[in-house]
């Protein structure tokens, strides 16, 4: 667990924890990038009612990331919903980064992009990789997908570095657990 080493902080001063997210259907691709960065991020199955999505966020203590203003009308929404008001994926990355001062290099490539399971080093047990075995391998014990260090990883790492440009250099992450009480910008204006 991270702790603040300076009294300067914008927003509520509280213990800092690694945030967990739930991205609604509209932001499923956004959620995959949070997984690439190493954040525990889930998405509801297609067609899940808003009330049930919010209930999952509450039960699992996750920030619900959405562009759906109607979610704010639900009872527990103010404590759990992060409404992204910008349009376009790049703008959404910038908005969330600035809102939470999110570190996109938190634990890159440590979670399965497909199913959110933490990755394990090496190829799948009892599996011989067909590509150059000098590459670094890891696999997902959940969905059995195999990952390796290729040019796609270098491109993705470059994107994560770009997203980190929007972080404030001296600002600590505000309350990252929905129960800590820090309110999103649109609730404090």
C-alpha positions as YAML, in Angstrom:
chain: A
units: angstrom
residues:
- id: 1
  name: UNK
  ca: [0.00, 0.00, 0.00]
- id: 2
  name: UNK
  ca: [1.29, 3.45, -0.92]
- id: 3
  name: UNK
  ca: [1.44, 6.21, 1.66]
- id: 4
  name: UNK
  ca: [1.72, 9.94, 1.19]
- id: 5
  name: UNK
  ca: [5.20, 11.32, 1.96]
- id: 6
  name: UNK
  ca: [4.25, 14.97, 1.79]
- id: 7
  name: UNK
  ca: [1.43, 17.01, 3.27]
- id: 8
  name: UNK
  ca: [0.60, 18.51, -0.13]
- id: 9
  name: UNK
  ca: [-2.32, 16.77, -1.75]
- id: 10
  name: UNK
  ca: [-5.26, 17.92, -3.81]
- id: 11
  name: UNK
  ca: [-8.56, 16.56, -2.53]
- id: 12
  name: UNK
  ca: [-9.12, 14.32, 0.46]
- id: 13
  name: UNK
  ca: [-6.13, 13.01, 2.39]
- id: 14
  name: UNK
  ca: [-6.55, 9.31, 2.96]
- id: 15
  name: UNK
  ca: [-4.67, 6.02, 2.63]
- id: 16
  name: UNK
  ca: [-3.88, 5.27, -0.96]
- id: 17
  name: UNK
  ca: [-4.85, 1.94, -2.45]
- id: 18
  name: UNK
  ca: [-4.66, 0.59, -5.94]
- id: 19
  name: UNK
  ca: [-7.98, 1.39, -7.58]
- id: 20
  name: UNK
  ca: [-10.20, -1.32, -9.03]
- id: 21
  name: UNK
  ca: [-12.52, -0.55, -11.91]
- id: 22
  name: UNK
  ca: [-15.66, -1.70, -13.65]
- id: 23
  name: UNK
  ca: [-16.12, -0.25, -17.14]
- id: 24
  name: UNK
  ca: [-19.63, -0.23, -18.54]
- id: 25
  name: UNK
  ca: [-20.45, -1.67, -21.97]
- id: 26
  name: UNK
  ca: [-19.69, 1.58, -23.80]
- id: 27
  name: UNK
  ca: [-16.15, 1.61, -22.38]
- id: 28
  name: UNK
  ca: [-15.23, -2.06, -22.72]
- id: 29
  name: UNK
  ca: [-12.18, -1.22, -24.89]
- id: 30
  name: UNK
  ca: [-11.13, 1.42, -22.37]
- id: 31
  name: UNK
  ca: [-11.25, -1.29, -19.70]
- id: 32
  name: UNK
  ca: [-8.88, -3.45, -21.72]
- id: 33
  name: UNK
  ca: [-6.31, -0.64, -21.59]
- id: 34
  name: UNK
  ca: [-6.70, -0.40, -17.82]
- id: 35
  name: UNK
  ca: [-5.92, -4.14, -17.69]
- id: 36
  name: UNK
  ca: [-2.88, -3.61, -19.93]
- id: 37
  name: UNK
  ca: [-1.71, -1.04, -17.35]
- id: 38
  name: UNK
  ca: [-2.16, -3.66, -14.62]
- id: 39
  name: UNK
  ca: [-5.41, -2.51, -13.01]
- id: 40
  name: UNK
  ca: [-8.04, -5.01, -11.87]
- id: 41
  name: UNK
  ca: [-10.81, -4.09, -14.31]
- id: 42
  name: UNK
  ca: [-14.02, -5.91, -15.15]
- id: 43
  name: UNK
  ca: [-16.91, -5.29, -17.53]
- id: 44
  name: UNK
  ca: [-20.51, -6.45, -17.27]
- id: 45
  name: UNK
  ca: [-21.95, -8.94, -19.70]
- id: 46
  name: UNK
  ca: [-23.83, -7.39, -22.59]
- id: 47
  name: UNK
  ca: [-27.34, -6.27, -21.67]
- id: 48
  name: UNK
  ca: [-26.81, -6.05, -17.89]
- id: 49
  name: UNK
  ca: [-29.16, -3.49, -16.31]
- id: 50
  name: UNK
  ca: [-27.62, -0.28, -14.94]
- id: 51
  name: UNK
  ca: [-28.88, -1.07, -11.45]
- id: 52
  name: UNK
  ca: [-27.08, -4.45, -11.53]
- id: 53
  name: UNK
  ca: [-23.87, -2.91, -12.89]
- id: 54
  name: UNK
  ca: [-23.86, -0.38, -10.06]
- id: 55
  name: UNK
  ca: [-24.63, -3.10, -7.51]
- id: 56
  name: UNK
  ca: [-21.60, -5.05, -8.74]
- id: 57
  name: UNK
  ca: [-19.40, -1.95, -8.35]
- id: 58
  name: UNK
  ca: [-20.66, -1.50, -4.78]
- id: 59
  name: UNK
  ca: [-20.30, -5.20, -3.86]
- id: 60
  name: UNK
  ca: [-16.78, -5.44, -5.32]
- id: 61
  name: UNK
  ca: [-15.66, -1.96, -4.18]
- id: 62
  name: UNK
  ca: [-14.86, -0.78, -7.71]
- id: 63
  name: UNK
  ca: [-15.03, 2.57, -9.44]
- id: 64
  name: UNK
  ca: [-17.68, 2.32, -12.18]
- id: 65
  name: UNK
  ca: [-16.37, 4.18, -15.22]
- id: 66
  name: UNK
  ca: [-19.10, 5.28, -17.60]
- id: 67
  name: UNK
  ca: [-20.24, 7.91, -20.06]
- id: 68
  name: UNK
  ca: [-23.89, 7.25, -19.12]
- id: 69
  name: UNK
  ca: [-25.28, 10.22, -17.13]
- id: 70
  name: UNK
  ca: [-28.35, 8.20, -16.13]
- id: 71
  name: UNK
  ca: [-26.18, 6.06, -13.86]
- id: 72
  name: UNK
  ca: [-25.73, 9.12, -11.64]
- id: 73
  name: UNK
  ca: [-29.43, 9.00, -10.76]
- id: 74
  name: UNK
  ca: [-29.09, 5.74, -8.83]
- id: 75
  name: UNK
  ca: [-28.84, 5.81, -5.03]
- id: 76
  name: UNK
  ca: [-25.18, 4.76, -4.59]
- id: 77
  name: UNK
  ca: [-23.93, 6.38, -7.78]
- id: 78
  name: UNK
  ca: [-22.16, 9.43, -6.30]
- id: 79
  name: UNK
  ca: [-19.78, 7.25, -4.29]
- id: 80
  name: UNK
  ca: [-18.99, 4.79, -7.08]
- id: 81
  name: UNK
  ca: [-19.46, 6.36, -10.51]
- id: 82
  name: UNK
  ca: [-16.73, 8.15, -12.45]
- id: 83
  name: UNK
  ca: [-18.51, 9.88, -15.32]
- id: 84
  name: UNK
  ca: [-16.25, 10.55, -18.30]
- id: 85
  name: UNK
  ca: [-17.65, 13.61, -20.02]
- id: 86
  name: UNK
  ca: [-15.19, 13.79, -22.89]
- id: 87
  name: UNK
  ca: [-15.75, 12.31, -26.34]
- id: 88
  name: UNK
  ca: [-13.33, 9.89, -27.94]
- id: 89
  name: UNK
  ca: [-10.98, 7.31, -26.50]
- id: 90
  name: UNK
  ca: [-7.92, 9.57, -26.31]
- id: 91
  name: UNK
  ca: [-9.91, 12.27, -24.49]
- id: 92
  name: UNK
  ca: [-11.28, 9.63, -22.11]
- id: 93
  name: UNK
  ca: [-7.73, 8.50, -21.28]
- id: 94
  name: UNK
  ca: [-6.71, 12.09, -20.59]
- id: 95
  name: UNK
  ca: [-9.80, 12.78, -18.45]
- id: 96
  name: UNK
  ca: [-9.39, 9.70, -16.24]
- id: 97
  name: UNK
  ca: [-5.64, 10.29, -15.90]
- id: 98
  name: UNK
  ca: [-6.22, 13.85, -14.72]
- id: 99
  name: UNK
  ca: [-9.16, 12.93, -12.49]
- id: 100
  name: UNK
  ca: [-7.30, 10.19, -10.58]
- id: 101
  name: UNK
  ca: [-3.71, 11.05, -11.51]
- id: 102
  name: UNK
  ca: [-3.69, 7.47, -12.75]
- id: 103
  name: UNK
  ca: [-0.32, 5.80, -13.34]
- id: 104
  name: UNK
  ca: [-0.55, 3.94, -16.65]
- id: 105
  name: UNK
  ca: [2.75, 2.23, -15.84]
- id: 106
  name: UNK
  ca: [1.37, 0.84, -12.56]
- id: 107
  name: UNK
  ca: [2.05, -2.83, -13.45]
- id: 108
  name: UNK
  ca: [2.03, -3.04, -17.24]
- id: 109
  name: UNK
  ca: [1.29, -6.39, -18.89]
- id: 110
  name: UNK
  ca: [0.58, -8.12, -15.59]
- id: 111
  name: UNK
  ca: [-3.11, -8.92, -16.25]
- id: 112
  name: UNK
  ca: [-4.84, -10.72, -19.07]
- id: 113
  name: UNK
  ca: [-6.30, -8.18, -21.48]
- id: 114
  name: UNK
  ca: [-9.11, -10.61, -22.28]
- id: 115
  name: UNK
  ca: [-10.29, -11.87, -18.87]
- id: 116
  name: UNK
  ca: [-8.49, -9.76, -16.19]
- id: 117
  name: UNK
  ca: [-6.71, -12.74, -14.56]
- id: 118
  name: UNK
  ca: [-3.16, -12.03, -13.27]
- id: 119
  name: UNK
  ca: [-0.63, -13.44, -15.74]
- id: 120
  name: UNK
  ca: [1.97, -16.07, -14.90]
- id: 121
  name: UNK
  ca: [5.49, -16.21, -16.34]
- id: 122
  name: UNK
  ca: [6.39, -18.73, -19.02]
- id: 123
  name: UNK
  ca: [4.36, -20.56, -21.64]
- id: 124
  name: UNK
  ca: [1.35, -22.67, -20.74]
- id: 125
  name: UNK
  ca: [2.28, -25.83, -18.85]
- id: 126
  name: UNK
  ca: [2.82, -28.72, -21.28]
- id: 127
  name: UNK
  ca: [2.96, -26.31, -24.22]
- id: 128
  name: UNK
  ca: [5.95, -25.71, -26.46]
- id: 129
  name: UNK
  ca: [5.94, -22.25, -28.04]
- id: 130
  name: UNK
  ca: [6.25, -22.23, -31.82]
- id: 131
  name: UNK
  ca: [7.99, -18.87, -31.96]
- id: 132
  name: UNK
  ca: [11.52, -17.87, -31.02]
- id: 133
  name: UNK
  ca: [11.94, -19.08, -27.42]
- id: 134
  name: UNK
  ca: [14.32, -16.21, -26.58]
- id: 135
  name: UNK
  ca: [11.24, -14.00, -26.17]
- id: 136
  name: UNK
  ca: [9.66, -13.45, -22.79]
- id: 137
  name: UNK
  ca: [6.47, -15.45, -22.40]
- id: 138
  name: UNK
  ca: [3.62, -15.31, -19.97]
- id: 139
  name: UNK
  ca: [0.24, -16.96, -19.97]
- id: 140
  name: UNK
  ca: [-3.20, -16.54, -18.49]
- id: 141
  name: UNK
  ca: [-4.24, -19.41, -16.24]
- id: 142
  name: UNK
  ca: [-7.86, -18.29, -16.70]
- id: 143
  name: UNK
  ca: [-8.46, -18.23, -20.46]
- id: 144
  name: UNK
  ca: [-5.16, -19.94, -21.46]
- id: 145
  name: UNK
  ca: [-4.08, -17.09, -23.74]
- id: 146
  name: UNK
  ca: [-0.30, -16.89, -24.28]
- id: 147
  name: UNK
  ca: [1.50, -13.53, -24.41]
- id: 148
  name: UNK
  ca: [5.00, -12.71, -25.62]
- id: 149
  name: UNK
  ca: [7.19, -9.65, -26.03]
- id: 150
  name: UNK
  ca: [6.76, -8.51, -29.61]
- id: 151
  name: UNK
  ca: [6.52, -5.26, -31.54]
- id: 152
  name: UNK
  ca: [2.87, -4.96, -30.45]
- id: 153
  name: UNK
  ca: [4.02, -4.78, -26.82]
- id: 154
  name: UNK
  ca: [6.49, -2.00, -27.66]
- id: 155
  name: UNK
  ca: [3.69, -0.03, -29.35]
- id: 156
  name: UNK
  ca: [1.36, -0.58, -26.40]
- id: 157
  name: UNK
  ca: [4.06, 0.46, -23.92]
- id: 158
  name: UNK
  ca: [4.55, 3.64, -25.97]
- id: 159
  name: UNK
  ca: [0.84, 4.39, -25.63]
- id: 160
  name: UNK
  ca: [0.97, 3.88, -21.86]
- id: 161
  name: UNK
  ca: [3.91, 6.29, -21.69]
- id: 162
  name: UNK
  ca: [1.88, 8.83, -23.69]
- id: 163
  name: UNK
  ca: [-1.07, 8.48, -21.31]
- id: 164
  name: UNK
  ca: [1.24, 9.17, -18.36]
- id: 165
  name: UNK
  ca: [2.11, 12.59, -19.84]
- id: 166
  name: UNK
  ca: [-1.18, 13.85, -18.42]
- id: 167
  name: UNK
  ca: [-0.31, 13.00, -14.81]
- id: 168
  name: UNK
  ca: [0.34, 15.82, -12.37]
- id: 169
  name: UNK
  ca: [3.95, 15.41, -11.17]
- id: 170
  name: UNK
  ca: [3.33, 16.39, -7.53]
- id: 171
  name: UNK
  ca: [-0.24, 15.26, -6.99]
- id: 172
  name: UNK
  ca: [-0.97, 12.06, -5.15]
- id: 173
  name: UNK
  ca: [-3.80, 9.84, -6.24]
- id: 174
  name: UNK
  ca: [-6.92, 10.93, -4.37]
- id: 175
  name: UNK
  ca: [-9.10, 8.43, -2.55]
- id: 176
  name: UNK
  ca: [-9.11, 5.50, -4.90]
- id: 177
  name: UNK
  ca: [-11.49, 3.30, -3.01]
- id: 178
  name: UNK
  ca: [-15.07, 4.40, -3.62]
- id: 179
  name: UNK
  ca: [-15.66, 4.21, 0.14]
- id: 180
  name: UNK
  ca: [-12.90, 6.70, 0.99]
- id: 181
  name: UNK
  ca: [-15.13, 9.68, 0.29]
- id: 182
  name: UNK
  ca: [-13.31, 11.64, -2.42]
- id: 183
  name: UNK
  ca: [-15.87, 12.88, -4.88]
- id: 184
  name: UNK
  ca: [-15.40, 13.12, -8.64]
- id: 185
  name: UNK
  ca: [-15.06, 16.62, -10.11]
- id: 186
  name: UNK
  ca: [-18.64, 16.82, -11.40]
- id: 187
  name: UNK
  ca: [-19.96, 16.28, -7.86]
- id: 188
  name: UNK
  ca: [-17.89, 19.06, -6.29]
- id: 189
  name: UNK
  ca: [-18.48, 21.84, -8.82]
...
